[in-house]
Amino acid sequence: MSAERLAAIDRVVTRGLSAGGYPGAAVVIGRRGAAVYQKGFGRLDWLTASPRVRPDRTIYDLASLTKVVGTTMAAMILFDEGRLDLDAPVNRYLPEFGGGWKDMVTVRMLLTHQSGLPAGRDLWRLAKDAHHAKAIVLTTPLAYKPGTRVLYSDLGADVLGWVVEAIAGQGLDRFLQERVFAPLGMNDTFFRPAPALRSRIAPTEVSPPRGYPLRGEVHDENAWALGGVAGHAGLFSTATDLSIFAQMMLNRGEYGGVRIVSDSVVDYFTRRVPGADTRALGWDTSDGEGSAGVFLGERAYGHTGYTGTSLWIDPEREMFVILLTNRVHAPRARRPARVIADVRADIADLAALAVTDGEVVPHMPTALRSDRAVGWRPPVRKARTAARQPATRTSASKIARPGAATRPKTAAVKR
C-alpha cells in the first residue's frame, strides 16, 4: 500500500476537525490481517483539557452500526444454527406482531427493510416505560404492503432484535456478549456502559429532550425509551474493537482461532439482495457513492451511524475502513452532516487508492471532497455572537454554545 496516499487521511480528518464538524475522530484501516493505519484525532469534546482520542481507548456511541455489528450478527448466528428461518412470518416468533398485512412480514423483509414498517416513531414522547415502548412498536400499523418497496426502518431492526431474543431466550445484549464480543476479546463493546467508563466515552448531545448532556447513555431517544438496548441503536465500542469484528468478517466468520459463524453465512448475508436496492441482509453495500466513496469494490458492504460512525468491509481488497466520531456533540460547523459525509467518503476512497498491488493503480483525484468543502461553510464563532450584543453586557457563561440549542426531535431515521 502507498504510505503517501494513506497519509492523506490525516489531511482529510483534520480538515473536518478544523471546520468544526466533530471534536475528535478515530480511524483504523486494516488490510490482510494487519492495521495499516490507526490514528486518533482531536479530543473527546471541544475543551482543551479533554483527553485526546485514542483508537484503542476512546469509546463511541455506534448508533446504527448496532444494526449490523449487533442485531444482524445475532441473526446470522441463529440462522447458521438452523434456529432462525428467514422466510418464516415474524409472528411465528412474536405472536403479538400480526393481523392484516403484518401476517405477510417475514424475517427476511426485516433484514432488507421491506417489511412495510415506517422509518420510526417518537417512542420517547409516547411511551411510559420500556415495556410500553415495545408494545407501541409491535402494534405500529404498516406504512405500505410488505415486499413492495424499501424503506429504511429503525422499527424493523427493533422487531428483529426481539425475534432474536425470543429464539435465544435471553436479551440481545447478553446474547451478543456471550456469543460474539467475549469470544472475540472485544472487551470495550457493550450496551449501557458502566459509569466507571464515563471518562473514556465521547459525549454526544448537549441539550437532548432528556434535559441533560449525554455521555455514556445512548444518544438515540427511541433506543433510550426502549431501555438502552435496542435492535437499531445502543451499542458502544472503540475503533480497535471494531477492527477485530471487521477482520472476523473478512476472515468469513473466524478470528484468532474462534469461529463465530460459518463462512457460507457471511457470504450469504453480505451479498446484495435482488429487488432491495443496495441492501444485503442487514448490511448495506457499496454503490459507488455515499459513505463508501467511489473506489471500494462491488462486493464491499458496511453501514453508517447517525452519531458520525461508519464501517466498510471490502472482501476484494481484503480491507476494512473504520471511522468513529461524535459529530452530534455541539458541532461548530454550520452543516456538520455535510462535513461527515465528505470525510467518510474521502477516507474510504483514500484507503482504496492506497492499494498498489492491483493490476491497475488509479490516479489520485486532483481534489478530494474535503478539499472542495462544498456546502461546509465557515464554523460559527462565539466572538461574533458576543459582539452583536454590546449593550446587554451578557456574561460569557450565558452565551449559547454553538450547536447547544435544543433541536426539535422527529421520527426521522438516524443512520
ZAVO-495694 format. One record per residue: residue in three letters; y negated, z negated, x negated of N, C-alpha, C in turn. Coordinates in steps of 0.2 Angstrom, whole numbers, plus 5000, padded with zeros to 4 digits. Layout:
ALAYZXYZXYZX...
***
This chain:
MET500650004996500050005000499450004996SER498850034998498250034995497849974995ALA497849934990497449874989496749884991GLU496449944989495749954991495649964998ARG496049995002496050005009496149945013LEU496649905010496749835013496049795012ALA495749795007495149755005494549775010ALA494649835013494049855018494049805024ILE494649775025494749725031494249675030ASP494049655024493549595023492949615026ARG492749685025492049705027492049705035VAL492549725038492649735045492549665048VAL492949615046492949555049492249515048THR492049525042491349495040490849525044ARG490849585046490349615050490349585057GLY490949575060490949545066490749475066LEU490849445061490649375060489849365059SER489549415055488849415054488549435061ALA488849475065488549495071488549445076GLY488949385075488949335080489449345085GLY489949385083490549395088491049345089TYR491049305083491549245083491349205077PRO491549135077491349095071491849095066GLY492449125067492949125062493549165064ALA493949185059494549235061495049225056ALA495649235058496249235053496649295054VAL496749325048497149395048497749395044VAL498249415046498849425042499149495044ILE499249535038499649595038500249585035GLY500849605038501449605035501749675034ARG502149685029502549745028503149735024ARG503749755027504349755024504549685021GLY504449635026504649565024504149525020ALA503549555019503049515015502349515018ALA501949465017501249465019500849495014VAL500649555015500249595010499549585011TYR499349545016498649525017498649465021GLN498249415019498249355023497649315021LYS497149305026496549285024496149245030GLY495849195029495349165034494649185033PHE494249185038493549205038493149155042GLY492549135039492149085043492449015044ARG492248985050492448915051492648915059LEU492948855060493248845067492648845072ASP492048825071491548835075490848855071TRP490348855074489748885071489348835067LEU489548765066489248715062489548725055THR489048715050489148725043489648675041ALA489648615044490148565042490848575045SER490948625049491548635052492048655046PRO492748645047493248665042493248745042ARG493448765036493548845036494148865039VAL494248925041494848945044495348965039ARG495948935040496548955036497048985040PRO497349035038497849065042498449025043ASP498648975039499248935039499048875042ARG498448855044498248795047497848795053THR497448835054496948845060497348865066ILE497348825071497748835077497248865082TYR497448925085497048955090497448965097ASP497048965102497248975109497449045109LEU498049065111498349135111498149175117ALA497949135122497849175129498449215131SER498249275132498849325135499349345130LEU499249325124499849335119500449295121THR500249235125500849195129501349245132LYS501049295135501449335140502049365136VAL501949385129502449415125502849365120VAL502449325117502749285112503149225116GLY502949215122503249165126503649185132THR503349205137503749225143504149285142THR503949335139504349395138504949385134MET504849345128505349325124505849285127ALA505649235132506149195135506649245140ALA506249295143506649335147507149385143MET506949405137507349435133508049395131ILE507949335130508549295128508949285134LEU508749275140509149265146509449335148PHE509149385147509449455148509949465143ASP509849445137510349455132511049415133GLU510949365136511549315138511849335145GLY511549385148511849405154511649365160ARG511149325159510949275164510349295169LEU510049345166509449375170509549455171ASP509549465178509649535180508949565181LEU508749615177508049645178507949675185ASP508549705187508449745194508649705200ALA508749635199508849595204508149575208PRO508149565214507549545218507349475215VAL506649465214506449405212506649345216ASN506749355223506949295227507649275226ARG508049315222508649285221508649225216TYR508049225212507949165208507449115211LEU506949145215506449105218506449125225PRO506849085229506949105237506249095240GLU505749055238505149045241504649115240PHE504849155235504549215234504849275238GLY504649285245505049335249504649345255GLY504849395259504549415265504149475264GLY504349525269503949585268504049625262TRP503549655259503649695253503949655247LYS503849585247504049545242504749545241ASP505149565246505849565245506049625241MET505649675240505749735236505549725228VAL505249665227504949655220505549635216THR505649665210506149655205505849615199VAL506349585195506049555189505749615184ARG506049675184505849725180505149745182MET504949745188504249755191503749705188LEU503949645188503549595185503349605178LEU503849625174503849645167503349705166THR503349755170502949815169502349815173HIS502149755176501549745180501549795186GLN502149805189502149855195502449815201SER502349745201502549705207502149715213GLY501549735213501149735219500649675219LEU500849625215500349565215499649575212PRO499149545215498449555212498449535205ALA497849555202497749535195497749455194GLY497449415199497349345198497049315204ARG497049255205496649215210496349155207ASP495849125210495449075207495849005209LEU496448995206496848935207496448875205TRP495948875200495648825198495148795204ARG494948845208494548825214494948805220LEU495548835221495848825227496348765227ALA496648755221497248705220497048635219LYS497448595223497348525222497648495216ASP498248525214498648505208499048565206ALA499448545201499848605198500348625203HIS500648585207501148605212500848645217HIS500248625219499848665224499748735221ALA499548735215499348805212499948845212LYS500548825210501148865210501248895217ALA501248845222501348875229500848925231ILE500248925229499748975230499949045227VAL500149035221500449105218501049135221LEU501449085223502149115226501949145233THR501449115236501349145243500749195243THR500549215238499949265237500249335240PRO499849365245500149425248500049485242LEU500449535243500449585238499849625239ALA499549655234498949705235499149775236TYR499849795235500049865236500849855236LYS501049915238501849925238502149915231PRO502649875230502949875224503149935221GLY503049945215503350005211502950075212THR502350065215501950125217501350135212ARG501150075208500650085203500650025198VAL500350035193500249975188499649945189LEU499649875189499049835189499249775185TYR498849765180498949705175498849645179SER499349605179499349545184499549475180ASP499149435180499249365177499749335182LEU499649345188500149305193500849335192GLY500949395191501649425189501949385183ALA501549375178501849335172501949265174ASP501549235178501749165181502449165184VAL502549215189503149215193503749225188LEU503649265183504149275178504349215174GLY503849175173503949115169504349065174TRP504249065180504649025185505349045186VAL505449115185506149145185506449115179VAL506149115174506449095168506649015169GLU506248975171506348905172506948895177ALA506948935182507448925187508148945184ILE508248995180508849015177509048955172ALA508548945167508648895162508748825164GLY508448805170508548735172508148685168GLN507548715165507148675161506448715161GLY505948675159505248705158505248765153LEU504748805154504648865150504448835143ASP504048785142503848755136504448735132ARG504848695136505448665132505948715130PHE506048765134506548825133506348855127LEU505648875126505448915120505448875114GLN505348805115505348765109506048755106GLU506548755111507248745108507548815106ARG507348865109507748925108507348975103VAL506648965102506349015098505948975093PHE505448935095504948905090505348855085ALA505748815087506048765082506548805078PRO506948845080507448885076507048925071LEU506548955072506148995068505648955063GLY505648895064505148855060504448865061MET504348885068503648895070503348825072ASN503248785068503048715069502348705072ASP501948755072501248745074501148795081THR501748805084501648845090501948805096PHE501548795101501648755107501148765113PHE501348735119500948725124500648655123ARG500048645126499748575126499848535120PRO499448565115499448525108499248455109ALA499548415104499448345104498748335102PRO498448275104497748255102497648255095ALA498148235091498148225084497948285080LEU498048345084497948415080497248435082ARG496848405085496248425088495748455082SER495748415076495348445071495548505068ARG496148535069496448595067496348655072ILE496148635078496148685083495448715084ALA495348775084494748815085494548805093PRO493948785094493648765101493548835104THR493548835111493448895115492848885119GLU492848875126492248875130491848815129VAL491148825129490748775128490548735135SER490448785140490248755147490748785152PRO491348765152491848785157491748745164PRO492048775169492048735175492248665175ARG492648645170492948585169492348535167GLY491848555165491248515164491148485157TYR491648505152491548485145491848535140PRO491648535134491848585129492548585128LEU492948645127493648645127493848645119ARG494348605118494548605111495248575111GLY495848615111496448585112496748585119GLU496348615123496548625130496548705132VAL496948725135497048795137496348825140HIS496048875137495448905139495548935146ASP496048965148496148995155496148945160GLU495648955165495648905170496248895175ASN496548955176497148955180497748925177ALA497848935170498348905167498248835167TRP497648815166497448735166497648705173ALA497448745179497648725185498448715186LEU498748755182499548755183499848705178GLY499448665175499648605171499648625164GLY499348675162499348695154499948735152VAL500448745156501048785154501048835159ALA500948895158501048955162501249015159GLY501549065163501849125160501349165158HIS500649165160500149205157499749185152ALA499749115151499249085145499449015144GLY499248995139499348925137499648905130LEU499948955127500148945120499648945115PHE499748895110499348895104499748905098SER499448935093499848945087499348965081THR499648965075499248995069499449065067ALA499049095063499249165061499849165057THR499949115053500549115049501249105054ASP501149065059501749055063501849125067LEU501349155069501449215072501749275068SER501649265061501949315057502649305056ILE502949245057503649235057503949265063PHE503549255069503849295075503849365075ALA503249395072503249465071503749495067GLN503949455061504449485057505149475060MET505249425064505849425068505949485072MET505349505076505449565080505549625076LEU505249635070505349695065506049695063ASN506349635062507049625060507549635066ARG507249655072507649665078508049605080GLY507649545080507949485083508149435079GLU508049445072508349395067507849375062TYR507849315060507349295054507749235050GLY507749245044507949185040508649165041GLY509049215043509749195045509849175052VAL509349165056509349145063509249205068ARG509749215072509649265077509449235083ILE508849265086508549245092508849285098VAL508849345097509049395102509349455098SER509749495102510149545099509649605098ASP509849645093509449705091509349755096SER509849765100509849815106509349795111VAL509249725112508749695117508049705115VAL507949695108507249705106507049785107ASP507549825105507449895106507249915113TYR507649885118507649905125506949875128PHE506749815126506149785129505449815126THR505549845120504949865117504849945117ARG505249975121505250045122504850055129ARG504350105128503950125134504350145140VAL504150115146504450125152504150185156PRO504550245157504350295161504050275167GLY503450305169503050295175502650225175ALA502650195169502250125169501650135164ASP501350185164500850195159501050185152THR500650135149500850125142501350065141ARG501550035147501949975147502649985145ALA502849935141503549925140503749865144LEU504349835143504549775147504149715144GLY503649695147503249645145502749655140TRP502849705135502449725130502049785132ASP501449795128501049855129501249895123THR501049955123501250005117500650045115SER500650065109500050105106500050165109ASP499350185111499250245114498750285111GLY498550265104498050305100497350285102GLU497250225105496650205106496650125108GLY496050095109496150025111496249985105SER496449925106496549875100497049895095ALA497449945097497949965092497650015087GLY497050035088496750095084497050155086VAL497050205081497250275082497850295077PHE497950245072498450275067499150235067LEU499250185071499850155072500350205075GLY501050195073501550245076501650245083GLU501950295086502050305093502550245095ARG502950215091503350165093503050095093ALA502450085091502150025090502049985097TYR502149925097502049885103501649815101GLY501349795106500949725105500649705111HIS500049665110499749635116499049605113THR498649595117497949555116497949495120GLY497449455118497249395122496549385123TYR496349365128495649365130495149315125THR495449265122495049225118494849265111GLY495149325110495049355104495649365100THR496249365102496849375098497149435099SER497549455095497949525095498549515091LEU499049555093499749555089499949625090TRP500049665084500349735085500949745080ILE501449775082502049775078502249855077ASP502349885071502449955070503149955067PRO503649975071504349975068504350035063GLU504050095064504050145060503750135053ARG503250095052502950075046503250005043GLU503649975047503949905046503349855044MET502849855049502249825048502049785054PHE501649735053501349695059500649685057VAL500249675062499549665061499349605066ILE499049555063498849495067498149475066LEU497749465072497049445072497049385077LEU496749325074496649275079495849255078THR495549245084494849225083494749185090ASN494149145090493949115096493249145098ARG493249205100492649245101492349215108VAL492649175112492349145118491949085116HIS491949065110491649005108490849015107ALA490449005112489749015111489549075107PRO489749135108489649195104488849205104ARG488649225098487949245097487749315098ALA488349355098488249425099488049435107ARG487649485108487449505115488149525119ARG488549565115489149595118489749575114PRO489949515114490549495110491149535111ALA491249555117491849595119491849655115ARG491249685115491249755111491349745104VAL491149685101491249675094492049665092ILE492349625096493049605095493449665096ALA493249715101493649775102493649815096ASP493049825093493049865087493349835081VAL493249775080493549745075494349745075ARG494649735081495349735082495649805080ALA495249855083495549925081495449945074ASP494849925071494749945064495249905059ILE495449845061495949815057496649845057ALA496849865063497449905064497449965061ASP496850005061496850065058496850065050LEU496550015047496550005040497249985038ALA497549945041498249925039498649985039ALA498650025044499050095044498850135039LEU498150145038497950185032498050165025ALA498250105025498350075018499050095016VAL499550115020500150135019500150205015THR500350205009500350265005500950295002ASP501550265005502150295003502450345008GLY502050365013502250415018502250485015GLU502450535018502450605016501650625016VAL501250605021500550625021500150555022VAL499650545017499250495017498550515020PRO498350495026497750515030497150495026HIS496650535027495950525023495650465027MET495250425023494950375026494350405030PRO494150375036493650395040492950385036THR492450425037491850415034491450345036ALA491650325043491350265045491850235050LEU491950175050492350135055491950115061ARG492250095066491950075072491450015070SER491649965066491249915065490649935060ASP490649985057490150015053489550045058ARG489850085063489350105068489050055072ALA489450005074489249955078488949975085VAL489250025088488950045094488949995100GLY488449975102488349935108488449855106TRP488449845099488449775097487749735099ARG487249775097486549745097486449685093PRO485849665091485749615086485949545089PRO486149495085486349425088485649395091VAL485849355096485249315099485049265094ARG484349255093484149205088483849145092LYS484049085090483749025093482949025092ALA482749045086482049035084481549075089ARG481849135091481449175096481449135103THR481949105105481949065111481449015111ALA481448975105480948915105480248945105ALA480149005101479449025100479149045107ARG479549065112479249085118479049035122GLN479148965120478948915124478548865120PRO477948885117477548845113477148785117ALA477048795123476648745127477048685129THR477748695130478148645133478348595128ARG478248605121478548555116479248535118THR479648585120480348565121480648545115SER481048485115481448465109481948515107ALA482148525101482748565099483348555103SER483448485104484148465107484148495114LYS483548515117483548535124483548615125ILE483548645119483548725119484348745120ALA484448785125485148805126485348845120ARG485948825118486348865113486548935115PRO486448985111486749055113487449055116GLY487549075122488249085124488449015128ALA488048965128488248895130488148895138ALA487748935141487648935148488248945152THR488348905158488948915162488948985165ARG489449015164489549085167490049085173PRO489849125178490249115184490949145183LYS491449115185492149125184492349175190THR492849225189493049265194493849265193ALA494149305197494849315196495049375192ALA494549395188494649455183495249435178VAL495649485176496149475172495949455165LYS496149405161495949385155496449415150ARG496349475147496849495142496649475135
***
